[in-house]
Amino acid sequence: MAFTQVPQLVALQHNCARGGQVLEAVLETAVRTKADLVLIQEPREEGEKDSTRSHPSFRFIQGDEGVPAKCWVAVNQVSRYQVTELKDLTRGCANYAQALEVKPPGEPSIVIVNVYDRGSVGQRPAQAVQWDNVMRYSRVIVAGDMNAHSLMWNPKAGSRRNAVFWENLITEHALVIWNSEEATRMGAGASNHSIIDLTLTSPAWS
C-alpha cells in the first residue's frame, strides 16, 4: 500500500486483487489515517455489481457503467477537497485509468491519475490517457499498479518488462519517482524483488 501526503492532501493507493475483504481493510486503514482519497485497482470480482461495495465514510468514483471495474477512487465524505472526474482525459481507457481534478481550498488544482496498466502485446491501456493534456497542469500525481519492471525505479530488478511506455513518459515529462527500494508486491505471485506500483509527480514537487 502506498501512502502520499502532498501537502495536507492524504491519499492511499492499493491493488485489492478483486478481494472484498482487502478493499474493506484498505478503507478502514484510510479512515484511521484520515485519508482524503483512496486510489484502488481491481476493486471487485468481474461478475460482481458495483453496488456490492460500499462504505459509510466514502463515496466511490467508479468509471463508466457496464465496463469491468479496473480502477475506483474512494473519496472521504468529510474531506475538504473538491474532487471531480475528468473523463475526457481517459476516454478509451476502458476503466484502466481515471483522471481526477482535486481542488484544495484556496490553492491551485491537483490532477491525479489512478492507473491499472496491463498487457504486454500492443498498446497498453495507460497509453490511451491524454498525457499531454494531463501534463499541462502544474501539479500532477500519477499513481497505481503499472505492472512494469525497470531499473529506472527498481535497481534490483532482475529483468526489464513492459517498461518502455512508462520509462518514456517519465523521461519526456521529467516526472519524479517517489518510490523507495521497498518491494510493492509480495506473496506467492511475486517474482524476485518486485516494484510495480509507482507514485510519480510533476517536477514542481521535486
TASUL-V112897 format. One record per backbone hydrogen bond with DSSP energy under -1.0 kcal/mol. NH is the residue of the N-H (numbers start at 0). CO is the residue of the C=O. If there is no record, write none. Layout:
NH|CO + NH|CO
This chain:
1|12 + 3|10 + 5|8 + 10|3 + 11|36 + 12|1 + 13|38 + 15|40 + 17|41 + 18|15 + 22|18 + 23|19 + 24|20 + 25|21 + 26|22 + 27|23 + 28|24 + 29|25 + 30|26 + 31|27 + 32|28 + 34|29 + 35|9 + 36|9 + 37|73 + 38|11 + 39|71 + 40|13 + 41|69 + 47|44 + 51|48 + 52|49 + 57|54 + 58|74 + 60|72 + 66|63 + 71|39 + 72|60 + 73|37 + 74|58 + 75|35 + 76|56 + 78|75 + 81|102 + 83|100 + 85|98 + 88|85 + 89|86 + 92|89 + 95|92 + 97|113 + 99|111 + 100|83 + 101|109 + 102|81 + 106|103 + 109|101 + 110|138 + 111|99 + 112|140 + 113|97 + 114|142 + 115|95 + 116|144 + 126|123 + 127|124 + 128|125 + 129|88 + 130|128 + 133|129 + 134|130 + 136|133 + 140|110 + 141|199 + 142|112 + 143|197 + 144|114 + 145|195 + 148|160 + 153|149 + 156|153 + 160|148 + 166|162 + 167|163 + 168|164 + 169|165 + 170|166 + 171|167 + 172|168 + 174|169 + 175|200 + 177|198 + 183|193 + 184|193 + 189|186 + 193|191 + 197|143 + 199|141 + 200|175 + 201|139 + 204|201 + 205|202
